[in-house]
Structure formats: C-alpha cells, structure tokens
Amino acid sequence: MIYTVTLSPTLDYVVSVDHFQTGAINRTQSEDVFPGGKGVNVSLVLNDLGYLTTAMGFIAGFTGAEIKRLLRVGGVEGNFIQVERGMSRINMKIRSDAETAINGQGPEITQEDIGTLFSRLRFLIDGDTIVLAGHIPPSLPSDMYEQILEFLKGRRLRVIVDAEKELLTGTLKYHPWLIKPNADELGDIFGVRIHSREEAVPYAAKLQNMGARNVLVSLGGDGAVLLTEQGEIFSSDALKGKVVNTVGAGDSMIAGFLAGYLDSDGDYEMAFKEGLCAGAAKAFNLTMTTKKEICYLMRTTSFDIQRKQKD
C-alpha cells in the first residue's frame, strides 16, 4: 500500500481576474476549487495512474469535510484525523497580470491528535510506501517528519520525502528511498544558487552522502537530474510545451517517478522518464494531470537522457 501524509491539506481556491488591483473591487473571470497539499496531489496522480493510496493528515471544519469529499470523488481513500479547533486551510491563488497567493493557517493540532496519527501509522507493514510531503503547521513540532520516521524505524518501507531545509535534512539519517528538492530548495540547504543540472549534481551527491538513497532534483525549465543508489546519474532537458501552471508539478513528478519505478520492476531510467512526463503534463495544464496526458507524453517524447556513472 502507498500512504501519503499531508499534515495540513488545503482547499485551493483558484480565480482569474483581469488586471487585479489592491484596494479595489475585483471581479473574477473564472473560479475553481481543488483539494490541495503536496501529499494529496501525489495521491490524486497515483490514483489516476492505477495505484491505490491512502491519504493521511489532519483536517478540521467544513473545509476539511470538503477536502475529504473531493478526494473521495477523485477516487482517493482518506484516513484523515478530524481535529476539533479551527478549520483546514483555504489557499487562494489569484491569476492576473502577476500571480498572487494567500495561504491559510490551518487548524490547531493537539498532542492527542498526534497520538492518533501514530496509532494509525502502526498498521504500515514491510513493503509499503510512505510519502511525507509539504510544510509542518505551526501547531506541530518542527521535527515531525523525524518523529514519524523514528516511530517507523525497523520496518522495510519505501520512504519518500519532499520538504525544505532542515525539515528535509533531518530525515536523511533514516535513509529515505527518494528525496525530491527543486533547484531553489537544494540551493537553500547549502547556501548557494543553482543555475543548471551540472551545478545541481555535486550538491545532490552531498545529500546522498548524508543518507538519501536516491535524489531527484527538478529544475523547472532546465529539466531534471537523478542520482540513484547504484551510483548512476540521469539528466534531461525539460520537455517541450506551453507552461500553464507549475503548482503541483513537483508532486506529479514524484507520483510519475514512483509509478514508473513500480511499473518497470525497479528500472530507474523508466522511473525518471515517467517522472519527467508527469511533471511536464501538470505544468502544461491548470488542473492536476491525468494518466491520459502522461501516457501521451511518454509515447510522443523523443527522450534525450544523458546517463553516466557518479565519480
């Protein structure tokens, strides 16, 4: 079974406004509401690719109920913990001449709620996959991912972590199967600016030396690079197409990578290709990508994957 953990899932309220102005009444040209949060996005894409997942995390209030309902409509099984105080986040995204985002705070999560999460994580067994993705809400300990992995230590799980700075590096001692920083996140960890795949490789290698088994770095329009636990480096330009909305592209890349790995019985090059296609398919669309769009790119893309052995 594949489990995704999104500690603070959201309702993403996306509106388009012609020439948005602060301090004035603005009228929308279009409106959409989607369930959101990094792990939730991974679950939605994996479900469409034919892999059942259980989405976990904390929800509250009428917004939490709507998140759960929308996921159920999307075919995703939810095992969320209902908390008492506050409400699940609404993240508003205003598309206009420039994009503006207003993100909510989320509910207050108690120690008892955390205990409930751990009681549900007890049921993970050897061979399962767990995806820890996104930020930690203020009401949770900043080392929450470390606590989860410490609790699960000793089980043979496939662990995927998509997080920033210390939230990511703190998990490396548990040797996650895959981590997926983007170029900015990778640079922030080491206090540098990364402008190319070539510049990303030595810093990705440092994360491997710190404990990560596989490191997948997304660089937006500059493509992506993968360092595998076998010491291989795969590198590719970005796929060609009109970029519409990059929000969730990294989450889609994780889902595509995992599905490609499982579909091919552990072929990292196939996983890399499907990850590239899934991330691009999301960037080329306003909404989360679908299997049809990913498969189309897999069929029609002339991949130019550079492959070499790590020094």
Residue frames relative to the residue before (quaternion, step in Angstrom):
aa qw qx qy qz dx dy dz
M 1.0000 0.0000 0.0000 0.0000 0.00 0.00 0.00
I 0.2849 -0.7262 0.6026 0.1683 3.53 -1.20 0.67
Y 0.0978 -0.7803 0.6173 0.0235 3.55 -0.85 1.06
T 0.1099 -0.7588 0.6359 0.0886 3.56 -1.05 0.77
V 0.1735 -0.7799 0.5964 0.0774 3.55 -0.97 0.90
T 0.0294 0.7565 -0.6494 0.0720 3.53 -0.68 1.21
L 0.2881 -0.8220 0.4625 0.1655 3.56 -0.06 1.27
S 0.7950 0.1099 -0.0733 0.5921 3.60 1.16 -0.51
P 0.0803 -0.8234 0.5612 0.0254 3.61 0.31 1.23
T 0.2744 -0.7880 0.5419 0.1005 3.54 -1.22 0.50
L 0.3093 -0.6014 0.6679 0.3106 3.41 -1.52 -0.03
D 0.1988 -0.7713 0.5946 0.1101 3.58 -0.69 1.07
Y 0.1100 -0.7816 0.6138 0.0160 3.57 -0.58 1.23
V 0.0477 -0.8322 0.5499 -0.0525 3.54 -0.25 1.35
V 0.0105 0.8073 -0.5878 0.0506 3.57 -0.67 1.13
S 0.2604 -0.7229 0.6148 0.1778 3.52 -1.28 0.53
V 0.0334 -0.7920 0.6081 -0.0420 3.55 -0.90 1.00
D 0.3801 -0.7018 0.5482 0.2499 3.57 -0.90 0.88
H 0.8588 -0.0846 0.0344 0.5041 3.58 -0.81 1.10
F 0.0661 -0.8368 0.5435 -0.0086 3.57 0.65 1.17
Q 0.0561 -0.7923 0.6076 -0.0007 3.58 -0.98 0.96
T 0.3918 -0.6846 0.5576 0.2588 3.56 -0.99 0.82
G 0.7963 0.2978 -0.2221 0.4774 3.58 -1.16 0.59
A 0.7009 0.3978 -0.2629 0.5305 3.60 1.22 0.32
I 0.5250 -0.5831 0.4959 0.3721 3.56 -1.29 0.25
N 0.0763 -0.7871 0.6121 0.0036 3.55 -0.80 1.11
R 0.1990 -0.7821 0.5809 0.1059 3.57 -0.91 0.88
T 0.4524 -0.7212 0.4641 0.2446 3.53 -0.90 1.01
Q 0.3502 -0.7064 0.5767 0.2140 3.53 -1.26 0.58
S 0.7793 -0.0262 0.0056 0.6261 3.57 1.23 -0.50
E 0.1056 -0.7842 0.6101 0.0419 3.55 -1.23 0.55
D 0.0405 0.7759 -0.6288 0.0326 3.57 -1.07 0.82
V 0.1545 -0.7618 0.6219 0.0952 3.54 -1.20 0.61
F 0.0046 -0.8022 0.5950 -0.0498 3.57 -0.78 1.10
P 0.4651 -0.5966 0.5439 0.3631 3.58 -1.19 0.38
G 0.0459 -0.8378 0.5437 -0.0220 3.58 -0.88 0.87
G 0.4195 0.6247 -0.5762 0.3189 3.47 -1.44 0.14
K 0.5999 -0.6458 0.3304 0.3376 3.55 -0.88 0.98
G 0.6899 0.4625 -0.2920 0.4743 3.58 0.86 -0.87
V 0.5990 0.5531 -0.3493 0.4618 3.57 1.08 -0.71
N 0.6504 0.5133 -0.3180 0.4609 3.59 0.94 -0.87
V 0.6274 0.5284 -0.3337 0.4646 3.59 0.99 -0.82
S 0.6526 0.5185 -0.3128 0.4555 3.59 0.93 -0.88
L 0.6627 0.5196 -0.3171 0.4362 3.59 0.87 -0.90
V 0.6871 0.4664 -0.2901 0.4756 3.58 0.90 -0.89
L 0.6488 0.5118 -0.3273 0.4582 3.61 0.91 -0.85
N 0.6242 0.5383 -0.3444 0.4495 3.58 0.98 -0.78
D 0.6776 0.4821 -0.2992 0.4679 3.58 0.91 -0.85
L 0.6695 0.4812 -0.2899 0.4860 3.58 1.19 -0.56
G 0.6337 -0.5903 0.3089 0.3933 3.57 1.29 0.14
Y 0.6107 0.5359 -0.3563 0.4614 3.59 1.26 0.25
L 0.3496 -0.7429 0.5353 0.1984 3.56 -0.64 1.12
T 0.0382 -0.7836 0.6200 0.0082 3.55 -1.02 0.82
T 0.2654 -0.6952 0.6319 0.2166 3.51 -1.38 0.25
A 0.2257 -0.7811 0.5723 0.1064 3.57 -0.64 1.15
M 0.0786 -0.8108 0.5799 -0.0096 3.56 -0.77 1.11
G 0.3418 0.7165 -0.5640 0.2275 3.55 -1.28 0.39
F 0.5561 -0.5961 0.4685 0.3404 3.53 -1.31 -0.34
I 0.0092 -0.7837 0.6211 -0.0002 3.58 -0.97 0.86
A 0.0400 -0.7935 0.6071 0.0109 3.56 -1.26 0.43
G 0.8462 0.2502 -0.1562 0.4439 3.52 -1.27 0.50
F 0.7582 -0.3823 0.2703 0.4537 3.54 -1.36 -0.16
T 0.6134 0.5392 -0.3579 0.4526 3.59 1.13 -0.56
G 0.6266 0.5282 -0.3326 0.4667 3.57 1.05 -0.71
A 0.6367 0.5237 -0.3223 0.4652 3.57 1.01 -0.81
E 0.6683 0.4949 -0.3045 0.4645 3.59 1.00 -0.77
I 0.5881 0.5483 -0.3644 0.4699 3.59 1.07 -0.68
K 0.6749 0.5011 -0.2878 0.4590 3.55 0.86 -1.00
R 0.6595 0.5109 -0.3093 0.4565 3.58 0.96 -0.86
L 0.6788 0.4926 -0.3014 0.4536 3.58 0.86 -0.92
L 0.6348 0.5099 -0.3365 0.4731 3.57 1.03 -0.67
R 0.6292 0.5255 -0.3347 0.4648 3.57 1.00 -0.76
V 0.6218 0.5238 -0.3308 0.4792 3.59 1.04 -0.77
G 0.7051 0.4536 -0.2505 0.4840 3.57 1.07 -0.80
G 0.5760 -0.6391 0.3560 0.3647 3.58 1.26 0.16
V 0.5447 0.6204 -0.3957 0.4022 3.59 1.26 0.20
E 0.3600 -0.7235 0.5495 0.2122 3.56 -0.88 0.98
G 0.1772 -0.7955 0.5740 0.0798 3.57 -0.83 1.00
N 0.0392 -0.7613 0.6467 0.0271 3.55 -1.07 0.81
F 0.1542 0.8366 -0.5027 0.1540 3.53 0.85 1.09
I 0.3873 -0.6862 0.5678 0.2382 3.51 -1.25 0.56
Q 0.2986 -0.7594 0.5569 0.1552 3.55 -0.72 1.12
V 0.1272 -0.7998 0.5836 0.0587 3.59 -0.59 1.12
E 0.5815 -0.6719 0.3702 0.2708 3.53 -1.17 0.67
R 0.7992 0.3285 -0.1485 0.4809 3.58 0.87 -0.90
G 0.7981 0.2587 -0.2265 0.4947 3.53 -0.98 0.98
M 0.3415 -0.7133 0.5604 0.2461 3.54 -1.25 -0.41
S 0.6106 -0.5406 0.4255 0.3923 3.53 -1.23 0.45
R 0.6244 -0.6089 0.3605 0.3308 3.51 -1.14 0.77
I 0.1512 -0.6807 0.6968 0.1680 3.49 -1.39 0.45
N 0.1158 -0.7712 0.6242 0.0482 3.55 -0.78 1.08
M 0.1695 -0.8057 0.5642 0.0620 3.55 -0.57 1.19
K 0.0741 -0.7821 0.6185 0.0165 3.54 -0.89 1.00
I 0.1551 -0.7946 0.5856 0.0407 3.53 -0.69 1.18
R 0.1469 -0.7882 0.5948 0.0586 3.56 -0.60 1.17
S 0.1942 0.7577 -0.5936 0.1895 3.54 -0.65 1.17
D 0.7963 -0.1655 0.1522 0.5616 3.60 -0.98 -0.77
A 0.7396 0.0504 -0.0601 0.6685 3.55 1.24 -0.60
E 0.4634 -0.6787 0.4879 0.2943 3.57 -1.17 0.47
T 0.1156 -0.7807 0.6133 0.0329 3.55 -0.99 0.96
A 0.1007 -0.7933 0.5986 0.0461 3.56 -0.99 0.84
I 0.0636 -0.7542 0.6528 0.0303 3.55 -1.09 0.84
N 0.1065 -0.8357 0.5387 0.0085 3.57 -0.38 1.26
G 0.4385 -0.7129 0.4949 0.2334 3.55 -0.97 0.92
Q 0.5996 -0.6076 0.4101 0.3212 3.54 -1.34 0.25
G 0.3851 -0.7132 0.5018 0.3020 3.57 0.92 -0.81
P 0.6403 -0.5655 0.3683 0.3668 3.59 -1.27 0.29
E 0.5235 -0.5878 0.5017 0.3589 3.53 -1.36 0.08
I 0.1653 -0.8059 0.5666 0.0460 3.56 -0.63 1.18
T 0.2691 -0.7979 0.5264 0.1178 3.57 -0.70 1.12
Q 0.6743 -0.4671 0.3795 0.4278 3.54 -1.35 0.14
E 0.6145 0.5433 -0.3439 0.4572 3.57 1.08 -0.67
D 0.6313 0.5261 -0.3271 0.4667 3.58 1.03 -0.79
I 0.6303 0.5258 -0.3265 0.4686 3.58 1.00 -0.84
G 0.6376 0.5315 -0.3212 0.4558 3.57 0.98 -0.83
T 0.6312 0.5258 -0.3294 0.4654 3.58 1.06 -0.74
L 0.6181 0.5370 -0.3428 0.4605 3.58 1.02 -0.78
F 0.6782 0.4872 -0.3001 0.4610 3.59 0.84 -0.94
S 0.6291 0.5359 -0.3479 0.4426 3.58 1.01 -0.72
R 0.6733 0.4697 -0.2971 0.4877 3.60 1.10 -0.61
L 0.6235 0.5346 -0.3411 0.4572 3.58 1.11 -0.61
R 0.5093 0.6628 -0.4166 0.3574 3.61 1.20 -0.38
F 0.6793 0.5290 -0.2883 0.4190 3.57 1.12 -0.65
L 0.4595 0.6473 -0.4754 0.3792 3.63 1.21 0.06
I 0.1418 -0.8021 0.5784 0.0442 3.57 -0.98 0.87
D 0.7057 -0.4334 0.3387 0.4466 3.56 -1.31 0.26
G 0.7621 0.3395 -0.2780 0.4762 3.55 -0.96 0.97
D 0.5546 0.5972 -0.3996 0.4196 3.59 1.22 -0.27
T 0.3059 -0.7047 0.6082 0.1997 3.52 -1.38 0.34
I 0.0467 -0.7765 0.6276 0.0327 3.58 -1.03 0.81
V 0.1730 -0.7713 0.6094 0.0613 3.55 -0.93 1.02
L 0.0964 -0.7662 0.6348 0.0259 3.57 -0.72 1.14
A 0.1353 0.8316 -0.5133 0.1636 3.58 -0.32 1.20
G 0.7640 0.3782 -0.2909 0.4343 3.53 -1.07 0.84
H 0.6665 -0.5259 0.3659 0.3813 3.51 -1.36 0.08
I 0.4723 -0.6417 0.5276 0.2946 3.53 -1.36 0.25
P 0.4305 -0.6969 0.4983 0.2841 3.65 -0.71 0.95
P 0.6452 -0.5673 0.3495 0.3738 3.61 -1.11 0.63
S 0.6808 0.5062 -0.3014 0.4352 3.60 1.06 -0.63
L 0.6519 0.4809 -0.3201 0.4913 3.60 1.29 0.02
P 0.5982 -0.5493 0.4210 0.4040 3.62 -1.16 0.44
S 0.5389 -0.6564 0.4241 0.3145 3.58 -1.00 0.81
D 0.7015 0.4133 -0.2669 0.5156 3.60 1.22 -0.32
M 0.1820 0.8414 -0.4958 0.1145 3.57 1.17 0.56
Y 0.6473 0.5125 -0.3324 0.4558 3.61 0.93 -0.79
E 0.6317 0.5183 -0.3339 0.4699 3.58 1.02 -0.75
Q 0.6409 0.5233 -0.3287 0.4553 3.57 0.97 -0.81
I 0.6397 0.5228 -0.3248 0.4604 3.58 1.00 -0.82
L 0.7093 0.4545 -0.2732 0.4645 3.58 0.84 -0.94
E 0.5924 0.5371 -0.3651 0.4767 3.59 1.13 -0.54
F 0.6396 0.5286 -0.3113 0.4632 3.57 1.01 -0.85
L 0.7424 0.4079 -0.2100 0.4883 3.59 1.02 -0.83
K 0.3915 0.7516 -0.4644 0.2572 3.59 1.27 -0.10
G 0.7280 0.3923 -0.3087 0.4699 3.54 -0.98 0.88
R 0.6520 0.4507 -0.3257 0.5154 3.59 1.22 -0.27
R 0.4170 -0.7039 0.5182 0.2492 3.57 -1.03 0.79
L 0.1385 0.8060 -0.5489 0.1730 3.53 0.22 1.36
R 0.3709 -0.6517 0.6010 0.2765 3.53 -1.29 0.42
V 0.0836 -0.8316 0.5489 -0.0105 3.59 -0.26 1.31
I 0.0756 -0.7702 0.6333 0.0110 3.56 -0.93 1.01
V 0.0556 -0.7998 0.5977 -0.0018 3.58 -0.83 1.00
D 0.0094 0.7633 -0.6453 0.0302 3.56 -0.93 1.00
A 0.3290 0.7282 -0.5165 0.3077 3.55 -0.08 1.33
E 0.4949 -0.6714 0.4795 0.2727 3.56 -1.33 0.14
K 0.8853 0.0951 -0.0431 0.4532 3.52 -1.40 0.45
E 0.8568 -0.0780 0.0626 0.5059 3.59 -0.96 -0.92
L 0.5585 0.5972 -0.3881 0.4253 3.58 1.18 -0.50
L 0.6886 0.4291 -0.2591 0.5240 3.57 1.14 -0.67
T 0.7160 0.4741 -0.2855 0.4255 3.58 0.64 -1.07
G 0.6024 0.5792 -0.3551 0.4191 3.59 1.12 -0.58
T 0.6757 0.4940 -0.2966 0.4598 3.59 1.18 -0.48
L 0.5182 0.6981 -0.4075 0.2794 3.60 1.17 -0.39
K 0.5934 0.5755 -0.3733 0.4211 3.60 1.11 -0.52
Y 0.6566 0.4801 -0.3102 0.4921 3.58 1.28 -0.25
H 0.4007 -0.7716 0.4230 0.2552 3.58 1.36 0.21
P 0.0078 -0.8226 0.5683 -0.0184 3.60 0.58 1.08
W 0.5692 -0.6133 0.4360 0.3312 3.55 -1.11 0.75
L 0.8061 -0.0080 0.0415 0.5903 3.60 0.97 -0.83
I 0.0204 -0.7314 0.6796 0.0530 3.51 -1.20 0.72
K 0.1366 -0.8184 0.5561 0.0483 3.59 -1.07 0.70
P 0.0213 0.7872 -0.6151 0.0379 3.60 0.14 1.19
N 0.3568 -0.6567 0.5911 0.3032 3.55 -1.25 0.33
A 0.7444 -0.4217 0.2564 0.4497 3.57 -1.26 0.14
D 0.6648 0.4981 -0.3146 0.4593 3.60 0.93 -0.85
E 0.6632 0.5012 -0.3102 0.4612 3.59 0.93 -0.86
L 0.6390 0.5155 -0.3243 0.4698 3.58 1.00 -0.81
G 0.6701 0.4989 -0.2971 0.4625 3.57 0.94 -0.86
D 0.6398 0.5396 -0.3265 0.4392 3.57 1.02 -0.81
I 0.6076 0.5664 -0.3569 0.4274 3.59 1.04 -0.70
F 0.8029 0.2887 -0.1215 0.5073 3.56 0.96 -0.92
G 0.4985 -0.6973 0.4055 0.3175 3.59 1.27 0.18
V 0.5825 0.5466 -0.3839 0.4632 3.58 1.06 0.78
R 0.3832 -0.6600 0.5758 0.2932 3.53 -1.37 0.06
I 0.1711 -0.7916 0.5832 0.0633 3.57 -0.83 1.02
H 0.1292 -0.8416 0.5242 0.0122 3.55 -0.63 1.18
S 0.8044 0.1696 -0.0717 0.5649 3.61 1.19 -0.27
R 0.6542 -0.4983 0.3868 0.4174 3.54 -1.30 0.25
E 0.6249 0.5496 -0.3370 0.4403 3.58 1.02 -0.79
E 0.6708 0.4828 -0.2971 0.4782 3.59 1.00 -0.79
A 0.6357 0.5544 -0.3322 0.4221 3.59 1.11 -0.62
V 0.5920 0.6423 -0.3697 0.3166 3.59 0.99 -0.82
P 0.7097 0.4514 -0.3195 0.4365 3.68 0.64 -0.89
Y 0.6638 0.4875 -0.3183 0.4695 3.60 1.07 -0.62
A 0.5952 0.5260 -0.3573 0.4913 3.58 1.13 -0.58
A 0.6301 0.5327 -0.3241 0.4628 3.58 1.06 -0.79
K 0.6149 0.5375 -0.3515 0.4575 3.60 1.05 -0.68
L 0.6447 0.5052 -0.3250 0.4727 3.59 1.01 -0.76
Q 0.6062 0.5279 -0.3507 0.4805 3.57 1.11 -0.60
N 0.6630 0.5049 -0.3064 0.4599 3.56 0.93 -0.87
M 0.6579 0.4987 -0.3004 0.4778 3.57 1.20 -0.53
G 0.7620 -0.4051 0.1948 0.4662 3.60 1.24 -0.09
A 0.5619 0.6067 -0.4094 0.3854 3.62 1.12 -0.40
R 0.4121 -0.7107 0.5103 0.2542 3.59 -1.00 0.77
N 0.7881 0.0308 0.0070 0.6148 3.59 0.89 -0.94
V 0.1243 -0.7893 0.6000 0.0400 3.57 -0.98 0.90
L 0.0699 -0.7812 0.6203 -0.0116 3.56 -0.71 1.18
V 0.0803 -0.8097 0.5814 -0.0030 3.58 -0.56 1.20
S 0.1786 -0.7708 0.6043 0.0942 3.57 -0.76 1.06
L 0.1209 -0.8129 0.5694 0.0217 3.54 -0.94 0.97
G 0.5727 -0.6247 0.3829 0.3675 3.59 1.06 0.67
G 0.8548 -0.0566 0.0788 0.5099 3.55 -0.78 -1.07
D 0.6510 0.5015 -0.3162 0.4741 3.58 1.26 -0.20
G 0.6328 -0.5795 0.3268 0.3961 3.59 1.23 0.23
A 0.4369 -0.6698 0.5311 0.2800 3.54 -1.10 -0.74
V 0.1500 -0.7600 0.6251 0.0958 3.52 -1.33 0.38
L 0.1381 -0.7840 0.6033 0.0476 3.55 -1.08 0.84
L 0.1112 -0.7383 0.6618 0.0675 3.55 -1.02 0.92
T 0.2028 -0.8151 0.5355 0.0880 3.57 -0.60 1.15
E 0.6310 -0.5456 0.4005 0.3792 3.53 -1.28 0.35
Q 0.6223 0.5234 -0.3441 0.4694 3.61 1.26 -0.23
G 0.5729 -0.6220 0.3672 0.3875 3.57 1.30 0.05
E 0.5018 0.6337 -0.4344 0.3973 3.59 1.23 0.37
I 0.1911 -0.7418 0.6307 0.1242 3.53 -1.26 0.59
F 0.0766 -0.7700 0.6330 0.0204 3.55 -0.81 1.08
S 0.0084 -0.8051 0.5917 -0.0407 3.57 -0.90 0.93
S 0.0451 0.8073 -0.5854 0.0599 3.57 -1.02 0.79
D 0.5129 -0.5801 0.5380 0.3331 3.50 -1.29 0.54
A 0.5880 -0.5366 0.4554 0.3986 3.55 -1.31 0.23
L 0.5223 -0.6148 0.4853 0.3372 3.56 -1.16 0.58
K 0.4912 -0.6825 0.4691 0.2699 3.55 -1.13 0.74
G 0.4020 0.6873 -0.5409 0.2710 3.54 -0.99 0.90
K 0.5776 -0.5842 0.4418 0.3603 3.57 -1.30 0.23
V 0.3045 -0.7654 0.5424 0.1647 3.57 -0.59 1.16
V 0.1482 -0.8063 0.5717 0.0333 3.57 -0.75 1.15
N 0.7937 -0.1120 0.1422 0.5808 3.59 0.85 -0.98
T 0.2094 -0.8211 0.5219 0.0976 3.59 -0.43 1.20
V 0.4673 0.6735 -0.4583 0.3436 3.62 1.22 -0.17
G 0.8020 0.2325 -0.1963 0.5140 3.57 -0.70 1.08
A 0.4607 0.6959 -0.4524 0.3143 3.60 1.23 -0.11
G 0.6501 0.5108 -0.3177 0.4642 3.59 1.00 -0.77
D 0.6294 0.5240 -0.3256 0.4725 3.58 1.06 -0.74
S 0.6451 0.5086 -0.3093 0.4790 3.57 1.01 -0.85
M 0.6193 0.5441 -0.3443 0.4493 3.59 1.05 -0.76
I 0.6364 0.5165 -0.3290 0.4690 3.59 0.97 -0.81
A 0.6646 0.5036 -0.3070 0.4588 3.58 0.88 -0.95
G 0.6711 0.4927 -0.3009 0.4651 3.58 0.90 -0.89
F 0.6359 0.5317 -0.3279 0.4533 3.58 0.99 -0.83
L 0.6754 0.4871 -0.2967 0.4675 3.58 0.86 -0.96
A 0.6618 0.4968 -0.3122 0.4666 3.60 0.89 -0.90
G 0.6567 0.5095 -0.3151 0.4580 3.60 0.95 -0.83
Y 0.6343 0.5265 -0.3194 0.4674 3.57 1.03 -0.78
L 0.6970 0.4599 -0.2737 0.4772 3.58 0.89 -0.94
D 0.6387 0.5388 -0.3253 0.4427 3.61 0.99 -0.81
S 0.7738 0.3712 -0.1688 0.4847 3.58 1.01 -0.84
D 0.4595 -0.7019 0.4293 0.3345 3.58 1.28 0.25
G 0.7991 -0.3726 0.1600 0.4439 3.54 0.84 1.03
D 0.4165 0.6856 -0.4885 0.3431 3.60 1.15 0.51
Y 0.3202 -0.7919 0.4868 0.1828 3.59 -0.35 1.23
E 0.6128 0.5381 -0.3711 0.4441 3.61 1.03 -0.57
M 0.6498 0.4922 -0.3161 0.4853 3.60 0.98 -0.78
A 0.6221 0.5309 -0.3377 0.4659 3.57 1.03 -0.77
F 0.6457 0.5268 -0.3094 0.4580 3.58 0.98 -0.90
K 0.6592 0.5107 -0.3088 0.4574 3.59 0.92 -0.90
E 0.6986 0.4551 -0.2918 0.4688 3.59 0.84 -0.92
G 0.5992 0.5454 -0.3566 0.4651 3.57 1.13 -0.56
L 0.6329 0.5261 -0.3207 0.4688 3.57 0.99 -0.84
C 0.6901 0.4861 -0.2833 0.4552 3.57 0.87 -0.97
A 0.6586 0.5066 -0.3183 0.4564 3.59 0.95 -0.81
G 0.6593 0.5005 -0.3127 0.4660 3.59 0.95 -0.83
A 0.6678 0.4932 -0.2986 0.4707 3.58 0.96 -0.87
A 0.6377 0.5374 -0.3372 0.4368 3.59 0.93 -0.87
K 0.6447 0.4943 -0.3263 0.4832 3.59 1.05 -0.69
A 0.6619 0.5149 -0.3171 0.4430 3.60 0.88 -0.88
F 0.6851 0.4843 -0.2778 0.4680 3.59 1.13 -0.63
N 0.7404 0.3486 -0.2010 0.5384 3.62 1.28 -0.06
L 0.5521 -0.6043 0.4598 0.3443 3.56 -1.21 0.52
T 0.7630 0.3416 -0.1787 0.5188 3.59 0.90 -0.93
M 0.6940 -0.4237 0.3489 0.4660 3.57 -1.32 0.01
T 0.5415 -0.6653 0.4200 0.2961 3.53 -1.06 0.79
T 0.3231 -0.7364 0.5652 0.1839 3.55 -1.31 0.31
K 0.6740 -0.4768 0.3774 0.4194 3.54 -1.31 0.30
K 0.6293 0.5529 -0.3410 0.4267 3.60 0.93 -0.85
E 0.6867 0.4770 -0.2868 0.4676 3.60 0.90 -0.91
I 0.6494 0.5078 -0.3187 0.4678 3.58 0.99 -0.80
C 0.6701 0.4985 -0.3008 0.4604 3.59 0.89 -0.92
Y 0.6055 0.5498 -0.3563 0.4518 3.59 1.05 -0.69
L 0.6816 0.4662 -0.2925 0.4822 3.59 0.89 -0.89
M 0.6188 0.5376 -0.3504 0.4530 3.60 1.01 -0.70
R 0.6913 0.4777 -0.2777 0.4657 3.61 1.01 -0.78
T 0.7983 0.3792 -0.1569 0.4408 3.56 0.87 -0.95
T 0.5945 0.5868 -0.3659 0.4104 3.60 1.22 -0.26
S 0.2578 -0.7161 0.6276 0.1637 3.54 -1.02 0.90
F 0.2082 -0.8252 0.5149 0.1032 3.56 0.04 1.30
D 0.0948 -0.7501 0.6513 0.0638 3.51 -1.16 0.76
I 0.0364 0.8325 -0.5461 0.0857 3.54 0.40 1.31
Q 0.2186 -0.7481 0.6111 0.1380 3.57 -0.77 1.03
R 0.0582 -0.8147 0.5759 -0.0350 3.55 -0.77 1.07
K 0.1697 0.7734 -0.6011 0.1079 3.56 -0.90 0.90
Q 0.5309 -0.6126 0.4846 0.3289 3.53 -1.32 0.23
K 0.4968 -0.6528 0.4838 0.3048 3.56 -1.03 0.86
D 0.5341 -0.6352 0.4536 0.3248 3.58 -1.01 0.82
